[in-house]
Amino acid sequence: MESNHNHWQYLFAPDSVAVVGASNTPGSWGYGIMWHLLTSAKRKIYPVNPTVSEVLGIPAYDTVVNIPGSVDLAVIAVSAPQVPAVMQQCAQKGVKAAVIVSGGFAETGGQGSKLETELVKVAKEGGIRFIGPNSMGHADTSSQLCTLAWIGEIAPGPVALLSQSGNMGHRIIHNGMSSGFGFSKFISTGNEADLHLEDYLEYLAQDKNTRVITAYIEGLREGRRFFQLAKETTVNKPIIVIKAGGTKESARAVRSHTATLAGSDAVYAAAFRQAGVIRVEDDDELCDLVAALLYQPLPRTSRIGILTIGGGLGVVAAEAGEREGLEVAKLTSSTIEKLDAYLPPRWSHGNPVDMAGLSMAENPVIFSSLWALMADENVDAILLQAPVGVSIKRLSGIFNSEEIRAFRGKEESNLSLLRQRVTEYGKPVFMVKPAVEFVSDPEVSSLFHREGIPVYSSPHRAARVLNHLVWYRRYLDTIGAELVQID
């Protein structure tokens, strides 16, 4: 079977695509895939369906073989028993790569496993590399290719996602976009009968459009290869993983979902740590972490400063930090002197820095206090819980339109200055919403996203991300150290 790397070109940037099982029925896979392919970049799209003369206004063909032009990629969405014969026709046509959306293979056991074996044999003989079967499809935002039926437009960005579940992939993409980042590539890997998660990982490690690799994993087919690749990759690109199947019932569910064995959770946990892979619990934690890794520096140590609008918020943030293994820093006397000059006498005189209920008119003091905290040599990261980024709707009850413009203008320039200082000091700053209504409207979130300042709904979520960053920094610092052998 041809193993040159050219199949990646056909998979991610094909000049022509055949959709086998293309359909005019809204809500069907064949319709959704066609629709997405037609609304993305200009490339030749050939619908294949023997029962209709055209699909979405494009002439249809009864088989792949009868398509007049050459075909780089075939997307197959017909019932499982028909797939091997379709693959045979693709081989005859000289198709180089395929995505098999159809389910009903090894994940169903028995007859399905036999079909999958037959499918692999036909593809191998025909020199075709393929994604799936039982895949939701894939996307590449730089070549504007999308073979997904259900996911709307994916915002381009530097994050790649590999998912052994189509629906989890769907969730992570939408969560990521609302967290302010976009994606380079997405692959729903399905049963991995041909291309394995490890193959995609090796490809993404070299992909110039990808800065962070994320994955939802139920089981690895080539564990040792995965950890070897991960170890080489995490030196330059972070890898963040949700690993499911750690409990007895979830492991059973994994088997019937993608036909993999989940493997010992403790073994995975240890191997991830040794390869510099950051493991997270769910898609919220994954997106929280990606937002920080993309735009914030890795903290030098776990010592944090907390700047807060109220005492209780500070207490909760300090506790969240300590639970995650962070250290609430002791401020230097010169920082305390600076803060004395800015804050009312009733401020907390320590860390957490409780600004003692400043009014909105005193908003500039928040930034002066923040600069003082950032300059403190004992502080390596900051949690900010203050009314920064107040929505215009909320301001309109307090100020007239001219005052609102001035207030917002000042806030924007301070946030831009914050971005510069984060880079200058090499200290991450996380915004924690002091109340639900802050930063909840898109207009305000985009202010923070634009400056690369992550916004978290709770101090617990922010502290957890900081803990991951501290861990990753330590891992990179000790990369020369002896690593335990992974078998």
C-alpha positions as CSV (number, residue, x, y, z in Angstrom):
1,M,0.0,0.0,0.0
2,E,1.4,3.4,-0.9
3,S,2.6,5.0,2.3
4,N,3.9,8.3,0.9
5,H,2.6,11.3,2.9
6,N,0.8,12.6,-0.2
7,H,-2.5,11.1,1.1
8,W,-2.6,14.0,3.6
9,Q,-2.8,16.4,0.7
10,Y,-5.7,14.5,-0.7
11,L,-7.4,14.3,2.6
12,F,-7.1,17.9,3.7
13,A,-6.7,19.9,0.5
14,P,-8.3,17.9,-2.4
15,D,-9.1,19.6,-5.7
16,S,-12.1,17.3,-6.2
17,V,-14.5,15.5,-3.9
18,A,-17.1,12.8,-4.7
19,V,-19.9,12.4,-2.2
20,V,-21.3,8.8,-2.4
21,G,-24.8,8.8,-1.0
22,A,-25.3,12.5,-1.7
23,S,-29.0,13.4,-1.2
24,N,-31.6,16.1,-1.7
25,T,-33.3,15.3,1.6
26,P,-32.7,18.1,4.2
27,G,-31.5,16.6,7.5
28,S,-29.8,13.6,5.9
29,W,-26.1,13.0,6.0
30,G,-25.8,13.1,2.2
31,Y,-27.5,16.5,2.1
32,G,-25.5,18.0,5.0
33,I,-22.1,16.9,3.6
34,M,-23.0,18.2,0.1
35,W,-24.2,21.5,1.5
36,H,-21.0,22.1,3.5
37,L,-18.8,21.2,0.6
38,L,-20.6,23.5,-1.7
39,T,-20.5,26.5,0.7
40,S,-16.7,26.2,1.3
41,A,-13.9,26.8,-1.1
42,K,-14.3,26.4,-4.9
43,R,-13.4,22.8,-5.8
44,K,-15.0,20.2,-8.0
45,I,-17.8,18.4,-6.1
46,Y,-19.4,15.3,-7.6
47,P,-22.6,13.9,-6.1
48,V,-23.0,10.1,-6.5
49,N,-26.5,8.7,-6.3
50,P,-28.0,6.3,-8.8
51,T,-31.6,7.3,-8.1
52,V,-31.5,11.1,-8.9
53,S,-30.2,13.2,-11.8
54,E,-28.9,16.0,-9.6
55,V,-28.2,16.9,-6.0
56,L,-28.5,20.5,-4.9
57,G,-28.5,21.6,-8.5
58,I,-25.3,19.7,-9.4
59,P,-25.4,16.8,-11.9
60,A,-25.3,13.4,-10.1
61,Y,-23.5,10.2,-11.2
62,D,-24.6,6.6,-10.7
63,T,-21.2,5.4,-9.6
64,V,-17.8,7.0,-8.8
65,V,-16.3,5.2,-11.9
66,N,-18.6,7.3,-14.2
67,I,-17.4,10.7,-12.9
68,P,-15.7,12.4,-15.9
69,G,-12.9,14.2,-14.0
70,S,-10.3,12.8,-11.6
71,V,-11.3,12.4,-7.9
72,D,-8.9,13.1,-5.0
73,L,-11.2,12.4,-2.1
74,A,-14.4,10.3,-1.7
75,V,-16.8,10.9,1.2
76,I,-18.9,7.7,1.7
77,A,-22.3,7.9,3.4
78,V,-24.2,4.8,2.3
79,S,-25.2,1.7,4.3
80,A,-22.4,-0.4,5.7
81,P,-22.9,-3.5,3.5
82,Q,-22.5,-1.3,0.3
83,V,-19.2,0.3,1.5
84,P,-16.7,-2.4,0.3
85,A,-18.1,-2.3,-3.2
86,V,-18.0,1.5,-3.2
87,M,-14.4,1.4,-2.1
88,Q,-13.7,-1.1,-4.9
89,Q,-15.1,1.5,-7.4
90,C,-13.0,4.2,-5.8
91,A,-9.9,2.1,-6.3
92,Q,-10.8,1.5,-10.0
93,K,-11.3,5.3,-10.4
94,G,-7.9,6.0,-8.9
95,V,-9.2,7.9,-5.8
96,K,-6.4,8.4,-3.3
97,A,-8.2,9.1,0.0
98,A,-11.6,8.6,1.6
99,V,-13.8,9.5,4.6
100,I,-16.2,6.8,5.6
101,V,-19.2,8.3,7.6
102,S,-21.2,5.0,7.5
103,G,-21.5,3.2,10.8
104,G,-22.3,-0.5,11.3
105,F,-18.8,-1.9,11.3
106,A,-16.5,-3.3,14.1
107,E,-18.3,-1.2,16.7
108,T,-21.3,-3.5,16.3
109,G,-19.3,-6.7,16.5
110,G,-19.9,-9.9,14.5
111,Q,-20.9,-9.2,10.9
112,G,-19.8,-5.6,11.3
113,S,-16.2,-6.7,12.1
114,K,-16.2,-9.0,9.0
115,L,-17.3,-6.0,6.9
116,E,-14.6,-3.8,8.3
117,T,-11.9,-6.4,7.6
118,E,-13.1,-6.7,4.0
119,L,-13.2,-2.9,3.7
120,V,-9.5,-2.6,4.9
121,K,-8.4,-5.3,2.5
122,V,-10.1,-3.5,-0.5
123,A,-8.6,-0.1,0.4
124,K,-5.1,-1.6,0.9
125,E,-5.2,-3.3,-2.5
126,G,-6.4,-0.1,-4.1
127,G,-3.8,2.2,-2.3
128,I,-6.5,4.2,-0.6
129,R,-6.0,5.7,2.9
130,F,-9.2,6.5,4.8
131,I,-10.7,8.1,7.9
132,G,-13.3,6.0,9.8
133,P,-15.6,4.2,9.2
134,N,-18.2,5.4,11.7
135,S,-16.7,9.0,11.4
136,M,-18.6,12.3,11.6
137,G,-16.3,13.7,9.0
138,H,-13.4,16.2,9.1
139,A,-12.5,19.8,8.3
140,D,-9.5,21.9,7.4
141,T,-10.1,25.7,7.8
142,S,-7.0,26.7,5.8
143,S,-8.1,24.8,2.6
144,Q,-11.8,25.5,3.5
145,L,-12.7,21.9,3.4
146,C,-15.6,20.5,5.5
147,T,-17.1,17.0,5.2
148,L,-19.3,17.4,8.3
149,A,-23.0,17.3,8.0
150,W,-24.1,18.9,11.2
151,I,-21.4,21.4,12.5
152,G,-21.9,24.9,11.2
153,E,-19.1,27.1,10.1
154,I,-15.9,26.5,12.0
155,A,-13.8,29.6,12.9
156,P,-10.2,29.3,11.7
157,G,-7.5,29.3,14.3
158,P,-4.4,27.5,15.6
159,V,-6.0,24.6,17.5
160,A,-6.3,21.1,16.0
161,L,-8.9,18.6,17.4
162,L,-8.8,14.8,17.1
163,S,-11.9,13.1,18.5
164,Q,-12.9,9.5,18.9
165,S,-16.4,10.7,19.2
166,G,-18.2,12.9,16.6
167,N,-20.6,14.4,19.2
168,M,-17.8,15.2,21.7
169,G,-15.9,16.9,18.8
170,H,-19.0,18.9,18.0
171,R,-19.2,20.1,21.6
172,I,-15.6,21.0,21.9
173,I,-15.7,23.0,18.7
174,H,-18.6,25.1,19.8
175,N,-17.3,25.5,23.3
176,G,-13.9,26.6,21.8
177,M,-15.4,29.2,19.5
178,S,-17.4,30.7,22.4
179,S,-14.1,30.8,24.4
180,G,-12.6,33.0,21.7
181,F,-10.4,30.6,19.6
182,G,-10.8,28.8,16.3
183,F,-9.5,25.6,14.8
184,S,-7.0,24.5,12.1
185,K,-8.2,21.0,11.6
186,F,-10.8,18.6,13.0
187,I,-10.9,14.9,12.5
188,S,-13.6,12.6,13.8
189,T,-11.5,9.4,13.8
190,G,-14.3,6.9,14.0
191,N,-13.2,3.2,14.2
192,E,-9.7,4.0,13.0
193,A,-9.7,0.9,10.7
194,D,-7.0,2.4,8.6
195,L,-5.6,5.7,9.8
196,H,-5.1,5.7,13.6
197,L,-5.1,8.6,16.0
198,E,-1.3,8.2,16.2
199,D,-1.1,8.9,12.4
200,Y,-3.0,12.1,12.8
201,L,-0.9,13.1,15.8
202,E,2.3,12.7,13.8
203,Y,0.9,14.8,10.9
204,L,-0.4,17.6,13.2
205,A,3.0,17.7,15.0
206,Q,4.4,19.0,11.7
207,D,1.4,21.1,10.6
208,K,2.3,24.8,10.4
209,N,-1.3,25.9,11.0
210,T,-1.5,24.1,14.3
211,R,-0.1,25.5,17.6
212,V,-2.0,23.4,20.1
213,I,-3.2,19.8,19.7
214,T,-6.3,18.7,21.5
215,A,-7.9,15.2,21.6
216,Y,-10.8,13.3,23.0
217,I,-9.5,9.7,23.5
218,E,-11.4,6.5,24.5
219,G,-8.5,4.1,23.7
220,L,-5.2,4.0,21.9
221,R,-4.4,1.4,19.3
222,E,-0.7,2.1,19.3
223,G,0.0,3.2,22.9
224,R,3.7,3.1,22.8
225,R,3.9,5.1,19.5
226,F,1.4,7.6,20.8
227,F,3.6,8.3,23.9
228,Q,6.8,8.5,21.8
229,L,5.2,11.0,19.4
230,A,3.7,13.0,22.3
231,K,7.0,13.2,24.1
232,E,8.6,14.7,20.9
233,T,5.7,17.0,20.2
234,T,5.0,18.5,23.7
235,V,8.4,20.2,23.7
236,N,7.1,22.6,21.0
237,K,3.3,22.1,20.9
238,P,1.1,21.5,23.9
239,I,-1.1,18.4,23.7
240,I,-4.3,18.4,25.8
241,V,-6.4,15.3,26.2
242,I,-9.7,14.2,27.6
243,K,-9.3,10.5,28.3
244,A,-12.6,8.7,28.8
245,G,-13.3,5.1,29.8
246,G,-11.6,5.3,33.3
247,T,-14.5,3.8,35.1
248,K,-15.9,0.3,34.7
249,E,-19.2,1.3,33.0
250,S,-17.6,3.9,30.8
251,A,-15.0,1.3,29.6
252,R,-17.9,-1.0,28.6
253,A,-19.5,1.9,26.7
254,V,-16.2,2.7,25.0
255,R,-16.1,-0.8,23.6
256,S,-19.5,-0.6,22.0
257,H,-18.8,2.9,20.7
258,T,-15.6,2.7,18.7
259,A,-14.5,-0.9,19.2
260,T,-11.5,-0.1,21.4
261,L,-10.3,-1.4,24.8
262,A,-10.0,1.5,27.2
263,G,-7.0,0.1,29.0
264,S,-5.8,0.8,32.6
265,D,-6.5,4.4,33.7
266,A,-3.5,4.5,36.0
267,V,-1.2,3.5,33.2
268,Y,-2.6,6.2,30.9
269,A,-2.3,8.8,33.6
270,A,1.4,8.0,34.3
271,A,2.3,7.8,30.6
272,F,0.6,11.2,29.9
273,R,2.6,12.8,32.7
274,Q,5.8,11.4,31.4
275,A,5.2,12.6,27.9
276,G,4.2,16.1,28.9
277,V,0.5,15.6,27.8
278,I,-2.0,17.6,29.9
279,R,-5.0,15.6,30.8
280,V,-8.3,17.4,31.6
281,E,-11.7,16.2,32.8
282,D,-14.1,17.6,30.2
283,D,-14.6,20.1,27.4
284,D,-15.0,23.1,29.7
285,E,-11.6,22.5,31.2
286,L,-10.1,21.8,27.8
287,C,-11.3,25.1,26.4
288,D,-10.3,27.0,29.6
289,L,-6.8,25.7,29.2
290,V,-6.4,26.2,25.5
291,A,-7.5,29.9,25.8
292,A,-4.7,30.4,28.4
293,L,-2.0,28.4,26.5
294,L,-2.6,30.3,23.3
295,Y,-2.3,33.8,24.6
296,Q,-0.7,33.8,28.1
297,P,2.9,33.0,29.2
298,L,3.6,30.0,31.4
299,P,4.1,31.2,35.0
300,R,7.5,30.8,36.6
301,T,6.2,29.4,39.8
302,S,2.9,28.6,41.5
303,R,2.8,31.9,43.5
304,I,-0.4,33.8,42.7
305,G,-1.6,37.3,43.5
306,I,-5.4,37.9,43.8
307,L,-6.9,41.3,43.1
308,T,-10.6,41.4,44.1
309,I,-13.5,43.8,44.6
310,G,-14.7,42.1,47.8
311,G,-13.5,40.1,50.7
312,G,-15.6,37.0,50.2
313,L,-14.6,36.7,46.6
314,G,-10.9,36.9,47.7
315,V,-11.4,34.2,50.3
316,V,-13.0,31.8,47.8
317,A,-10.3,32.5,45.2
318,A,-7.5,31.9,47.8
319,E,-9.1,28.6,48.8
320,A,-9.6,27.6,45.1
321,G,-5.9,28.3,44.5
322,E,-4.6,26.4,47.5
323,R,-6.8,23.4,46.7
324,E,-5.2,23.3,43.2
325,G,-1.7,23.4,44.8
326,L,-1.1,27.1,44.1
327,E,0.6,29.3,46.7
328,V,-1.0,32.7,47.7
329,A,2.1,34.9,47.5
330,K,3.4,37.2,50.3
331,L,3.5,40.7,48.9
332,T,6.7,42.8,49.2
333,S,6.6,45.9,51.4
334,S,7.1,48.2,48.4
335,T,3.9,46.7,46.8
336,I,2.0,47.3,50.0
337,E,3.2,50.9,50.0
338,K,2.1,51.4,46.4
339,L,-1.3,49.9,47.1
340,D,-1.7,52.2,50.2
341,A,-1.4,55.2,47.8
342,Y,-4.2,53.9,45.5
343,L,-6.7,52.2,47.8
344,P,-9.0,53.3,50.6
345,P,-7.5,52.8,54.1
346,R,-9.8,49.8,54.7
347,W,-8.2,47.7,52.0
348,S,-6.9,44.2,53.2
349,H,-3.2,45.2,53.4
350,G,-2.2,41.8,52.1
351,N,-2.9,39.1,49.5
352,P,-5.7,38.6,48.4
353,V,-5.8,42.3,47.7
354,D,-9.3,43.3,48.6
355,M,-10.0,46.7,47.2
356,A,-12.9,47.0,49.6
357,G,-15.8,47.7,47.3
358,L,-14.6,50.4,45.0
359,S,-17.3,52.3,43.2
360,M,-17.4,52.4,39.4
361,A,-16.0,56.0,39.4
362,E,-12.9,54.6,41.0
363,N,-12.4,52.1,38.2
364,P,-8.9,53.4,37.1
365,V,-7.6,52.4,40.6
366,I,-8.2,48.7,39.6
367,F,-5.6,49.0,36.9
368,S,-3.1,51.0,39.1
369,S,-3.4,48.2,41.7
370,L,-3.0,45.5,39.0
371,W,0.2,47.1,37.7
372,A,1.6,47.2,41.3
373,L,0.7,43.5,41.8
374,M,2.3,42.5,38.4
375,A,5.5,44.3,39.3
376,D,5.8,42.3,42.6
377,E,8.7,39.9,42.4
378,N,6.9,37.4,44.7
379,V,3.9,37.1,42.3
380,D,4.1,35.0,39.2
381,A,0.4,34.9,38.1
382,I,-2.7,36.9,38.9
383,L,-6.4,36.3,39.3
384,L,-8.4,39.5,38.7
385,Q,-11.9,39.6,40.2
386,A,-13.0,43.1,39.5
387,P,-15.7,45.0,37.5
388,V,-13.6,45.4,34.3
389,G,-15.5,45.0,31.1
390,V,-18.9,46.3,32.1
391,S,-21.5,46.0,29.4
392,I,-22.8,49.1,27.7
393,K,-26.3,48.1,28.6
394,R,-25.4,48.2,32.3
395,L,-23.5,51.5,31.9
396,S,-26.4,53.1,30.1
397,G,-28.3,53.2,33.4
398,I,-25.5,55.2,35.0
399,F,-23.8,57.4,32.3
400,N,-24.8,59.4,29.3
401,S,-23.6,58.3,25.8
402,E,-20.5,60.5,25.8
403,E,-19.5,59.3,29.3
404,I,-20.0,55.7,28.2
405,R,-17.7,56.3,25.2
406,A,-15.0,57.8,27.4
407,F,-15.3,55.0,30.0
408,R,-15.2,52.3,27.4
409,G,-12.3,54.0,25.6
410,K,-10.2,54.1,28.8
411,E,-11.0,50.5,29.5
412,E,-10.0,49.4,26.1
413,S,-6.6,51.2,26.3
414,N,-6.1,49.7,29.8
415,L,-6.8,46.2,28.5
416,S,-4.4,46.7,25.7
417,L,-1.8,47.9,28.2
418,L,-2.5,44.8,30.2
419,R,-1.7,42.6,27.2
420,Q,1.7,44.4,26.8
421,R,2.5,44.0,30.5
422,V,1.6,40.3,30.5
423,T,4.3,39.9,27.8
424,E,6.8,42.2,29.4
425,Y,6.6,40.5,32.8
426,G,6.0,37.0,31.6
427,K,3.1,36.6,34.1
428,P,-0.3,35.3,33.1
429,V,-3.4,37.3,34.2
430,F,-6.8,35.6,34.3
431,M,-10.0,37.5,34.6
432,V,-12.5,35.8,36.9
433,K,-16.1,37.1,36.6
434,P,-17.0,38.8,39.9
435,A,-20.7,38.3,39.1
436,V,-22.5,36.5,36.3
437,E,-23.6,39.6,34.5
438,F,-20.0,40.8,34.0
439,V,-18.4,39.8,30.7
440,S,-21.5,37.8,29.9
441,D,-22.4,39.8,26.8
442,P,-20.5,39.1,23.5
443,E,-19.5,42.7,23.1
444,V,-17.5,42.6,26.3
445,S,-16.2,39.1,25.8
446,S,-14.7,40.1,22.5
447,L,-12.8,42.9,24.3
448,F,-11.0,40.3,26.4
449,H,-10.6,37.8,23.5
450,R,-9.0,40.5,21.4
451,E,-6.3,41.1,24.0
452,G,-5.9,37.4,24.7
453,I,-7.1,37.6,28.3
454,P,-8.9,34.5,29.3
455,V,-12.2,35.0,31.2
456,Y,-13.4,32.3,33.7
457,S,-16.8,32.0,35.3
458,S,-15.3,30.9,38.7
459,P,-12.0,31.1,40.6
460,H,-12.0,27.3,40.8
461,R,-11.8,27.1,36.9
462,A,-9.1,29.7,36.7
463,A,-7.0,28.1,39.5
464,R,-7.2,24.7,37.8
465,V,-5.9,26.1,34.5
466,L,-3.1,27.9,36.4
467,N,-2.1,24.6,38.0
468,H,-1.9,23.0,34.6
469,L,0.3,25.8,33.3
470,V,2.6,25.6,36.3
471,W,2.9,21.8,35.8
472,Y,3.6,22.2,32.1
473,R,6.3,24.8,32.8
474,R,7.9,22.5,35.3
475,Y,7.7,19.6,32.8
476,L,9.5,21.7,30.1
477,D,12.1,22.8,32.6
478,T,13.0,19.3,33.6
479,I,12.7,17.8,30.1
480,G,16.4,16.9,30.3
481,A,15.8,14.9,33.4
482,E,15.5,11.1,33.4
483,L,12.0,10.0,32.3
484,V,10.6,6.7,33.4
485,Q,10.5,4.1,30.7
486,I,7.0,3.6,29.1
487,D,6.3,0.1,28.0
